[in-house]
């Protein structure tokens, strides 16, 4: 029987493995691991990380997990560390490995759920570093509805190359990110980047542990974690090598114990209002289009209707005022140095664009958290909301006869004139075909490159097209062609690139029927994505359509994923969500 006066084991899941004579065999396993009677009687807190040696994004998570465990212990809990997978996009990019990326989000959420369920843990501190691992961890928190605190592993430090050595001047004496390497490859293919210069850049662009440094998908979702309330204020900002990350980790462990005590659960924090707050932060920072996929997936775990077009409606009327790469000038470290997400949210508050009554991981309301923020917008990285970089958020939604279920495009850094593009389609059946054509310059300026069969089911896995878009940028035509796909784009993508086109080709969407030469209109100002083909002609094409292209995955995880996954508009999810659940784990 528990003797801990702060926590009542009778209402916690861990009672199933620690309480009563029938659980003597279970307790013997805990004694075998060196736990004391008091530790067995305390709440069990899962400390889950996506640590691995695949990439710098994840390499420091193990260290931070140890600090989180100290915070749990300090506040009277018993931490139980476990790990799950992650697939790092920068390593998976540009080859068949990218099929595994989005599917890994579901595998992370599923594996965390199964570990928590199987061992009856009472709460969760989740640490993640790379793109899909952040939403995957947050999805598990909301699915389980346990008291939860999320912690980002931190961004990488920017690289820098001194002048000389044959490196082009526009790559020297400035902050470098992985985006620059992908674009350097495009220069190399175009013959304007020597082998020796590329070798120098690849050794200098990524000088530390941490996730890609711009407002790409990892940093976007780290900002989401704070804005939605699952992460402690300003915890997303410090770069991975900073010792302050360990302090945030320890405080995250302590915070989850206070949430247990107050019985504040993940779905008390993740609400329609907090999701809207998160979408505001994505928009005003020029964040990754992938947020339009991950926010609906997180909402789905809570049984909240919040799809891509709901997200895009918020993006459209949110000013863009934080100058972060790839659309702006600065990296994640710079945002942290000027006050981070709390200062960004303070600016949104001034414009009346936040729901301040949302509960956060601190146990306080968002408004109470913001009352404690003393810093103001610096005017370089964070501009005042009253004088934004543009009146429209950095990401907007599109729809029309080419995308009845919607699509998404990042416009951060683009002028208003650049936000409309009309041109003939050049159609490719997969990313590899498009990339080879771009390398060979087998396209014309003014064309709309169409890459289809890359959606969640058709790919499978909704691959990112960074290799192709970076090659176009490297060839100097990033603004002279447009690109649309039922796949995704990296948060590092620049140029007029439309993703998440739905329904996807594998589900018979109009993108499956478009042909070379069809005139496509993309207008981010009006939200239009259309093709100049008469309805009757499109109907005939549909009647003549031979069906979706067969991919090469006839067994294994990707085969299973392709058969379960839904459309991008609802977040590319693989199960019915909280709307269909018959029980909540934490109440069993």
C-alpha positions in Angstrom: 0.0 0.0 0.0 1.3 3.4 -0.9 2.5 5.7 1.9 3.0 8.7 -0.4 0.7 11.4 1.0 0.9 13.7 -2.1 -0.3 11.1 -4.6 -3.1 8.6 -4.4 -2.1 5.4 -6.1 -5.7 4.3 -6.1 -6.5 6.6 -9.0 -3.2 6.1 -11.0 -2.5 3.4 -13.7 0.6 2.2 -11.9 -1.6 0.7 -9.2 -2.1 -2.3 -11.5 1.6 -3.2 -11.2 2.5 -2.1 -7.7 -0.5 -2.5 -5.3 -1.8 -5.5 -3.3 -0.6 -9.1 -2.7 -1.3 -10.2 -6.2 1.3 -7.8 -7.5 4.2 -9.4 -5.5 5.7 -10.9 -8.7 5.6 -7.5 -10.4 7.2 -5.8 -7.4 10.0 -8.4 -7.5 11.0 -7.1 -10.9 11.2 -3.6 -9.6 13.3 -4.7 -6.6 15.5 -6.5 -9.2 16.3 -3.1 -10.8 17.3 -1.5 -7.5 14.0 0.3 -6.7 13.2 0.9 -3.0 9.8 0.3 -1.5 9.2 4.1 -1.5 10.1 4.3 -5.1 7.7 1.5 -6.0 5.0 3.3 -4.1 5.5 6.5 -5.9 4.0 7.5 -9.3 5.7 5.9 -12.2 6.7 8.5 -14.9 7.7 7.4 -18.4 10.6 9.4 -19.7 10.5 8.7 -23.4 13.2 9.8 -25.8 13.9 9.4 -29.5 17.6 9.1 -28.8 19.7 7.4 -31.5 22.9 7.8 -33.4 21.2 8.5 -36.7 21.8 12.3 -36.8 22.8 15.3 -34.6 19.1 16.0 -34.0 18.8 13.1 -31.5 22.3 12.6 -30.1 21.8 14.8 -27.0 18.4 13.4 -26.0 19.9 10.8 -23.7 21.8 13.4 -21.7 18.7 15.5 -21.3 16.6 12.5 -20.3 18.9 12.0 -17.3 18.2 15.5 -16.2 14.5 15.1 -16.7 14.7 12.0 -14.4 16.3 14.1 -11.7 13.4 16.5 -11.8 10.9 13.6 -11.5 12.8 12.2 -8.5 13.1 15.6 -6.9 9.3 16.0 -6.8 8.6 12.5 -5.5 8.2 10.4 -8.6 9.9 7.3 -10.0 11.2 7.8 -13.6 11.2 4.9 -16.0 13.2 5.7 -19.1 12.6 4.2 -22.5 13.4 5.0 -26.1 11.6 4.8 -29.4 12.6 5.2 -33.0 13.0 8.3 -35.1 13.7 8.7 -38.8 15.7 11.9 -39.5 14.6 13.6 -42.7 18.0 15.1 -43.6 19.4 11.6 -43.8 16.3 10.1 -45.4 16.0 12.9 -47.9 16.4 12.3 -51.7 16.1 8.6 -51.8 13.8 5.7 -50.8 14.4 6.3 -47.1 12.0 9.3 -47.2 9.1 6.8 -47.6 9.8 5.9 -43.9 9.7 9.5 -42.5 6.0 10.3 -42.1 5.2 6.6 -41.2 7.7 7.0 -38.4 5.4 9.6 -36.7 2.8 6.9 -36.3 5.3 4.3 -35.2 6.6 6.7 -32.5 3.1 7.5 -31.2 2.1 3.8 -31.3 5.3 2.6 -29.6 5.1 5.2 -26.8 1.4 4.2 -26.3 2.2 0.5 -26.1 5.1 1.0 -23.7 3.0 3.2 -21.4 0.0 0.9 -21.6 2.0 -2.3 -21.1 3.8 -1.0 -18.0 1.0 1.2 -16.5 3.0 4.4 -16.3 1.2 7.4 -14.7 2.6 10.3 -16.6 4.9 11.1 -19.5 7.9 13.3 -20.2 8.6 13.1 -23.9 11.9 14.3 -25.5 12.3 14.5 -29.3 14.6 16.2 -31.7 13.8 15.6 -35.3 10.8 16.5 -37.5 8.3 13.7 -37.1 9.4 12.7 -33.7 8.0 15.9 -32.1 4.4 15.5 -33.3 4.6 11.7 -32.8 5.5 12.2 -29.1 2.8 14.8 -28.6 0.2 12.6 -30.4 1.0 9.8 -27.9 0.6 12.2 -24.9 -2.9 13.3 -26.2 -3.9 9.7 -27.1 -3.1 8.4 -23.6 -4.4 11.6 -21.9 -1.9 11.3 -19.1 -0.2 14.3 -17.3 2.5 15.1 -19.9 5.3 17.5 -20.5 7.1 17.7 -23.9 10.8 18.8 -24.2 12.5 19.6 -27.5 16.1 18.5 -27.7 17.2 21.8 -29.1 18.5 23.2 -32.4 21.9 22.9 -33.9 24.4 25.8 -33.8 24.8 27.6 -37.2 27.8 26.9 -39.3 30.1 29.4 -40.8 32.8 29.4 -43.5 35.6 32.0 -43.9 36.2 33.6 -47.3 38.6 31.7 -49.5 39.0 28.1 -50.4 36.9 28.5 -53.6 33.7 28.8 -51.7 31.3 31.2 -53.4 31.1 34.5 -51.5 27.4 34.3 -50.8 28.1 31.2 -48.7 30.8 32.8 -46.6 30.7 34.9 -43.4 27.1 34.2 -42.7 25.1 31.6 -40.7 24.8 28.3 -42.5 22.1 25.6 -42.1 21.5 22.3 -43.8 19.3 24.1 -46.3 22.5 25.7 -47.7 24.1 22.3 -48.3 21.1 21.1 -50.3 21.2 24.3 -52.4 25.0 24.0 -52.7 24.3 20.5 -54.3 22.2 22.3 -56.9 25.0 24.8 -57.6 27.4 21.8 -57.9 25.1 20.2 -60.4 24.9 23.5 -62.3 28.7 23.6 -62.5 29.1 26.7 -60.3 30.2 25.0 -57.1 33.6 23.2 -57.2 34.1 19.9 -55.6 36.5 21.4 -53.1 34.1 24.1 -52.1 31.3 21.6 -51.5 33.7 19.5 -49.4 34.4 22.6 -47.2 30.8 23.4 -46.8 29.7 19.9 -45.8 32.3 19.9 -43.0 31.3 23.3 -41.6 27.5 23.7 -42.0 26.5 21.6 -39.1 29.0 22.1 -36.2 27.1 20.6 -33.2 24.4 18.4 -31.9 20.8 19.6 -32.5 18.1 19.8 -35.1 18.3 21.9 -38.3 18.6 25.5 -37.2 16.1 27.4 -39.3 12.3 27.5 -38.9 12.1 24.2 -40.5 9.8 21.4 -39.3 11.6 20.5 -36.1 11.8 24.1 -34.8 8.3 24.8 -36.0 6.9 21.9 -34.0 9.1 22.9 -31.0 7.4 26.3 -31.1 4.0 24.5 -31.4 4.8 22.5 -28.3 5.2 25.7 -26.3 2.3 27.5 -27.9 -0.1 24.6 -27.4 1.0 24.4 -23.8 2.7 20.9 -23.6 6.2 22.4 -23.2 7.4 24.8 -20.5 7.8 28.5 -21.6 11.0 29.1 -23.6 12.1 25.5 -23.3 12.2 25.1 -27.1 14.8 27.8 -27.7 18.1 26.9 -26.2 20.4 25.1 -28.7 21.2 21.5 -28.0 24.8 22.0 -26.7 23.7 24.6 -24.1 23.8 23.5 -20.5 20.5 25.4 -20.0 18.9 22.5 -21.9 19.6 20.3 -18.9 17.9 22.8 -16.6 14.8 22.9 -18.8 14.9 19.1 -18.8 15.0 18.9 -15.0 12.2 21.4 -14.6 10.1 19.5 -17.2 10.5 16.4 -15.0 9.5 18.4 -11.9 6.5 20.0 -13.8 5.0 16.7 -14.7 4.8 15.7 -11.0 2.9 18.9 -10.3 0.5 18.0 -13.1 -0.1 14.6 -11.6 -0.8 16.2 -8.3 -3.3 18.6 -9.9 -4.7 16.0 -12.2 -4.0 18.1 -15.3 -4.0 15.9 -18.3 -2.9 16.3 -21.9 -6.4 16.9 -23.2 -6.9 19.6 -20.5 -4.0 21.4 -22.3 -4.6 20.4 -25.9 -8.0 22.0 -26.8 -9.4 23.7 -29.9 -8.3 27.0 -28.5 -4.7 25.9 -27.8 -4.5 24.4 -31.3 -5.5 27.8 -32.7 -2.8 29.4 -30.6 -0.3 27.0 -32.0 -1.4 27.7 -35.6 -0.9 31.4 -34.9 2.7 30.9 -33.8 3.4 28.8 -36.9 2.0 31.5 -39.1 3.8 34.5 -37.5 7.2 32.7 -37.6 6.9 31.6 -41.2 7.0 28.0 -40.0 7.0 24.7 -41.9 4.0 23.7 -44.1 4.3 20.4 -42.3 2.5 22.0 -39.3 -0.6 21.8 -41.5 -0.3 18.0 -41.4 0.8 17.6 -37.7 -1.7 20.0 -36.0 -4.7 18.1 -37.4 -3.1 14.8 -36.4 -2.6 16.0 -32.8 -6.2 17.3 -32.8 -7.4 13.9 -34.0 -5.9 12.2 -30.9 -8.1 14.5 -28.8 -11.2 14.0 -30.9 -11.1 17.6 -32.0 -12.2 18.5 -35.6 -9.3 20.7 -36.8 -8.2 20.0 -40.4 -5.8 21.5 -42.8 -8.2 24.2 -44.0 -9.0 25.2 -40.4 -5.3 25.6 -39.9 -4.9 27.6 -43.1 -7.8 29.9 -42.2 -5.8 30.9 -39.1 -2.6 31.2 -41.2 -4.3 33.6 -43.6 -5.3 36.2 -41.0 -2.2 36.1 -38.8 0.5 38.6 -39.5 4.1 37.3 -40.3 6.5 39.2 -38.1 9.4 36.8 -37.0 12.3 36.8 -39.5 13.5 33.2 -39.5 15.1 31.1 -42.2 14.2 30.0 -44.8 12.0 32.9 -45.6 13.8 35.3 -43.2 17.3 36.0 -42.0 17.8 34.3 -38.6 18.1 30.9 -37.0 16.6 29.3 -33.9 19.5 30.4 -31.7 18.8 34.0 -32.6 15.2 33.7 -31.6 16.2 32.3 -28.3 18.7 35.1 -27.7 15.9 37.7 -28.1 13.4 36.0 -25.8 12.0 33.1 -27.8 8.4 32.0 -28.2 7.1 33.8 -25.1 8.0 37.2 -26.7 6.4 36.0 -30.0 3.2 35.1 -28.1 3.3 38.4 -26.2 3.2 40.2 -29.5 0.3 38.0 -30.7 -1.5 38.9 -27.4 -1.1 42.6 -28.2 -3.1 42.0 -31.4 -5.8 40.0 -29.6 -4.9 36.9 -31.5 -4.4 34.5 -28.5 -6.8 32.5 -26.3 -5.2 33.4 -22.9 -7.4 31.0 -20.8 -5.7 27.9 -22.1 -4.0 25.7 -19.4 -0.3 25.0 -19.9 2.3 22.6 -18.5 3.1 25.1 -15.8 -0.4 24.5 -14.3 -1.2 28.1 -15.0 -3.1 29.8 -17.8 -1.3 31.0 -20.9 -2.2 34.6 -19.9 -0.6 34.1 -16.5 2.5 32.7 -18.1 2.7 35.7 -20.4 2.2 38.2 -17.6 5.6 37.0 -16.4 7.4 37.8 -19.7 9.3 41.1 -19.4 11.2 41.2 -22.7 9.8 43.0 -25.8 10.3 42.5 -29.6 13.8 43.4 -30.6 12.8 44.7 -34.0 15.3 42.5 -36.0 14.3 38.9 -35.3 10.9 39.5 -33.7 9.3 42.6 -35.3 6.4 44.3 -33.5 3.1 42.8 -34.5 1.9 46.4 -35.3 4.6 46.6 -38.0 4.8 43.0 -39.4 6.9 41.8 -42.3 3.6 41.0 -44.1 -0.1 41.1 -43.1 -0.6 37.5 -44.0 0.9 34.5 -42.3 3.9 32.8 -43.8 1.8 29.7 -44.8 -1.5 29.8 -46.6 -4.1 27.3 -47.8 -5.2 26.8 -51.4 -8.2 25.0 -53.0 -9.9 24.7 -56.3 -10.6 22.1 -59.0 -7.0 20.8 -58.8 -7.3 20.4 -55.0 -10.9 20.0 -53.8 -9.5 18.8 -50.4 -7.0 21.7 -50.2 -3.3 22.3 -50.4 -0.7 24.4 -48.7 2.1 26.8 -49.7 4.7 28.7 -47.8 4.8 32.4 -48.8 7.2 33.8 -46.1 9.8 35.9 -47.8 7.8 36.3 -51.1 6.5 39.6 -52.4 2.8 39.9 -53.2 3.6 39.8 -56.9 5.5 36.6 -56.5 2.5 34.9 -54.9 0.7 34.3 -58.2 2.0 31.9 -60.9 0.3 30.7 -64.1 2.0 28.2 -66.4 1.8 24.9 -68.3 2.2 21.7 -66.3 5.2 19.4 -66.7 4.1 16.2 -65.1 6.2 13.6 -63.3 5.0 10.3 -61.9 7.4 10.4 -58.9 10.1 12.5 -57.2 13.0 10.6 -58.8 11.8 11.3 -62.3 11.4 15.0 -61.4 14.9 15.2 -59.8 16.6 13.6 -62.8 14.8 16.1 -65.1 15.8 19.0 -63.0 19.5 17.8 -62.9 19.3 17.6 -66.7 17.5 20.9 -66.9 14.8 19.2 -68.8 12.2 21.8 -68.0 11.4 25.4 -69.1 11.2 28.5 -67.0 7.5 29.4 -66.5 6.4 25.8 -66.1 4.6 24.3 -63.2 6.4 21.1 -62.2 3.8 18.5 -61.0 5.0 15.5 -58.9 2.3 13.0 -58.2 1.9 9.6 -56.6 3.8 10.9 -53.6 0.9 11.2 -51.1 0.5 9.4 -47.8 -0.9 6.3 -49.4 0.5 6.6 -52.9 4.1 7.2 -52.0 3.7 5.6 -49.6 4.7 8.0 -46.9 4.2 11.5 -48.4 7.9 12.2 -49.1 9.5 15.6 -48.9 10.8 17.1 -52.1 13.7 19.1 -50.7 16.3 17.6 -53.1 14.3 18.7 -56.1 13.4 22.2 -54.8 16.9 22.8 -53.5 18.3 21.8 -56.9 16.0 24.3 -58.6 17.1 27.0 -56.1 20.8 26.1 -56.8 20.2 26.5 -60.5 18.8 30.0 -59.9 15.3 29.3 -61.0 13.5 28.9 -57.7 11.3 31.9 -58.6 11.0 31.1 -62.3 9.2 27.8 -62.0 6.5 26.5 -59.5 6.1 23.0 -58.1 3.0 21.2 -56.9 2.7 17.8 -55.4 0.5 15.5 -53.3 3.7 14.9 -51.3 5.3 17.3 -48.8 8.0 19.8 -48.7 10.7 20.2 -46.1 10.5 23.2 -43.8 13.7 24.3 -45.5 12.0 24.6 -48.9 12.1 27.9 -50.7 10.3 29.0 -53.8 6.7 28.7 -55.0 6.1 25.1 -53.9 2.6 23.7 -53.2 2.2 20.5 -51.2 -0.5 18.3 -49.6 -2.6 18.5 -52.7 -5.7 16.5 -51.9 -7.2 14.1 -52.7 -3.9 12.5 -53.6 -3.3 10.8 -56.9 -3.6 7.3 -55.3 -7.1 8.2 -54.2 -8.1 9.4 -57.7 -7.7 13.2 -57.0 -7.5 15.6 -60.0 -3.7 15.7 -59.7 -3.9 12.1 -61.1 -5.6 13.4 -64.2 -3.5 16.4 -65.1 -1.5 16.3 -68.3 1.6 18.0 -69.7 0.6 21.4 -71.0 -2.5 21.9 -68.9 -2.4 25.5 -67.7 -2.2 25.7 -63.9 -3.0 28.7 -61.8 -1.6 29.1 -58.3 -2.6 32.3 -56.5 -1.7 32.5 -52.8 -3.4 35.9 -52.5 -6.8 34.5 -53.4 -6.3 30.9 -52.3 -6.7 29.4 -55.7 -5.2 26.2 -57.1 -6.9 25.3 -60.4 -6.3 23.8 -63.8 -7.8 25.1 -67.0 -9.5 21.9 -68.0 -13.3 21.8 -68.6 -15.4 19.7 -66.3 -16.5 17.4 -69.1 -12.9 16.9 -70.2 -11.8 16.1 -66.7 -14.7 13.6 -66.4 -13.6 11.9 -69.5 -10.1 11.6 -68.2 -11.4 10.1 -65.0 -13.4 7.5 -67.0 -10.2 6.7 -69.0 -7.9 6.6 -65.9 -6.2 3.2 -65.4 -6.1 3.6 -61.6 -3.3 4.4 -59.2 0.3 3.6 -59.9 1.5 0.5 -58.1 4.4 1.2 -55.7 7.0 -1.4 -54.8 6.0 -2.0 -51.2 4.0 -5.3 -51.2 4.8 -6.2 -47.6 6.1 -4.8 -44.3 5.5 -1.6 -42.5 5.0 0.6 -45.5 2.5 -1.8 -47.1 0.5 -1.7 -43.8 0.8 2.1 -43.6 -0.4 2.7 -47.1 -3.6 0.7 -46.4 -4.4 2.4 -43.1 -3.4 6.1 -43.8 -6.0 8.7 -44.5 -5.8 12.0 -46.4 -3.5 14.9 -45.8 -6.4 17.2 -45.0 -7.1 15.3 -41.7 -3.4 14.9 -40.9 -2.6 11.6 -42.6 -3.7 9.6 -39.6 -4.0 5.8 -39.4 -6.7 5.1 -36.7 -10.2 6.5 -35.8 -8.9 8.8 -33.0 -10.5 9.8 -29.8 -13.9 10.2 -31.4 -14.2 6.4 -31.5 -12.5 5.4 -28.3 -14.4 3.4 -25.7 -12.0 4.1 -22.8 -9.3 6.5 -21.9 -6.0 4.8 -20.8 -5.5 6.9 -17.7 -8.9 6.0 -16.3 -8.6 2.2 -16.6 
